[in-house]
Amino acid sequence: MGFYENHVLPRLIDLGCGTSPISKQRQKVVPRAEGRVLEVGMGSGLNIPFYDPSRIELVWGLEPSEGMRRRARERVAAAPFEIRWLDLPGEEVPLDDDSVDTVLLTYTLCTIPDFRAALSQMRRVLKPGGQLLFSEHGAAPDASVRRWQDRVNPIWKRFTGGCNINREVPAALEEMGFRIDELDTMYLPGTPRIAAFQYWGHATPA
């Protein structure tokens, strides 16, 4: 991994994903996590302050980037619950079948190269009756915005750690064995419209 990916990009992602509008989105889903939690793409630990410690037994933080784990050190050290790093990509979840109560996805699905394989792994480790909480950005419903997303995406992802701005998040969840029980959407204020369309909600194993 080069200097940009290991040192510059983690700082940019930490700043970009730590804005007030995105923090408000995190606040809508993260406090609902409970039990033994798998956070896929924990990054620099921006979700940690939003967990409800009284509901958490353990959090596994899946994060392949050494640079992001390094930026998370202070937040992890200050967490009032146990966090265990899993330094593997989303397509490789080294946990047993049916071992997780909550899977948490926040601004992660856009960056996983084989996101279907990753969702299959999440479905495998999630207990029957468990929950997947998500807050993601993706394909916009407006044709004009979507056209620009498709045009810009190849360049966008080259400079943002593989982030794709045009993925169909609900369709991907349903395709890989999840039932969406709650779904809200909106354009996030203060964000370029091509990257602003948000999906958030709650899903369970189908």
N, C-alpha and C positions, 0 to 999 in steps of 0.2 A: 504494500500500500504506500502510495507516494505522499509527499509533504502536504499537498493540497487536501487529499482525502483524509489524512490523519491529523492535521493541525488546523488548516483554514476552514474546511467544510464543517467540522463539528461546531466551531464557533458561529459560523453563519446560520447553521440549522438551529442552534440553541437560541440565537437572537430572533430568527424568523418564526420559530414555533413557540416563542415565549411572549408574544404580544398579548395585550389585554383582550382583544376579541377571541383569540384562540384559547386563552386561559379560561374565559367564560364558557367556552364549549367543553373544555375538560371538566369544569365544575359541574356540568350537567350529567356526566356519566361516571366519573371516577369514584365518587362517594358511594355508589351503589355496589361496588366490588365487595366480595365477601369470601371468607374461608381461605382456601389455598388458591392463590391467584397466579396466573401466567400472564405477564405483561409482555406482549410481543413488540419488539422495537422500543425498549425502555429509553434508549437514547441517553440524554444528559439528566434524566430523572425529573423532568418537568412535572410529571404526574404525582410525584411523591407527596407534596403538601396537600393534595386534594383527597387522598385516601382517608377513610374513617378508621382510625386505628382500632377502635372497639370491635370492628367487624372483620379484621384481618388476622389470619393465622400465620401466613407466610406469603411472600411475593417472590416468584422467580422472574428475574429480569432478563429476557432474551435480547441480547445485543451483540452483534458480531464486530462492531467497530471499536477498536481499542481507544481511538480518540474520543468517542462519545462516552465510553465507560470512564475515561480519565476525567472528563468534564463533570461527570455525575458524582465523583467521590464525596464531595462535601454534603450533597443532598442525601446520599446513601448513608453516610455516617450519622447524619442527624435524624434519620427516620426512626420513629418510635415502634417499629416492627422489623422483623427479620427480612432481609433481602438477599437472595442468592443469585449471583450472575450465572447466566448460561451464554457463553461466548460463541454462539453458533448462529447461522442465518435462520430465517423463519421457516425454510423448507426442512430444517433438521431440528426437531424438538426432542431432546433426550429425556423424556419423561414417560412413565408407564401409561398404558391405556387407562382411561377413566380415573385419572388421578387429580384432576383440577376442578375446582368449584366455579371459578370465574376466569374467562379469557378476556383480556382487555386490549383493545386495538385503538390507538389514537394516532392519526397521521402517520401510519406505518404501511398500510396495505398498498399505498401508491408506490413504495420504493422496492418492494420484494419482487425480484425478477420472475420467479415462478409462483405467483400468488395463489394459484389453484392448489399447488402442492402444499403450500404453507397452510391454507385453510383446511386442507385434508388432515394435516397434522394437528391443527387446533381441534378439529372435530374428534380426532382419535383420542386425545388426552382429556377432553372435557367429559365429566361425569354425566350419566343420564340425569336429567333434571338440572344440569348446570346452566350457566348463562354466558353469553358472549355480549360484552358491552363495546360499542364502537362509536367513534367520532372521527370521520374521515372526509376528505375532499375528493371530488371526482367529476365525472361527466355532468355537464349542465343540461337542463331540459330545453333551453332556448337554442334553436337551430343556429342562430348567428354566433352565439358564444361558443357553441360546440364546434363549429367550423374553425374558429380561431384556436380553440384548444387542440384540435387535430393538427393544425398547421404548425403551431408553436411547440408542441410536445417533444419532437425529436431533439430540438435545441435545448429546451427547458431542462430535460432530464440529464443532459450532458454536464450541466453545471450545478445540479442540485442533488447529487448523490443518487441518481436514478429515479427521482420523483416523476411520476406520470400524473398529468392533470386531467386525463380523459378516461379513467377507468369507471366502469359501471359497478359501483360498490354493492348495491342491493342484489343485483343479478348474480354477482360473483358469490355472495353469501348463500343465496338460495341454490345455486348450481352445485355447491360443495356441501350440501346437506344440512343447512341451517334454515329454520323457520323464523322469519322476522315478525316479532310480536309488537314492537313499537318502532316507528320510523318518523323522524322529523327532518325537514330540509329547509335550507334558506341560503341566500348569498350572504357571506360574511362581510360586514361593513369594514371599510378601511383596507380592503384587500383587492389586488387586481382582479377584475371580473373573471378572467380566464382561469384563475386558481381559487375562486371564492366560493364555489358551490359546495355546500356542506351536507353530509348525511350523518345523522346520529340516532342511536336507539339501542334496542335490546333484541337479542336473538337467542334461540334455544335449539338444541339438536332436533332435527326433524324426525 
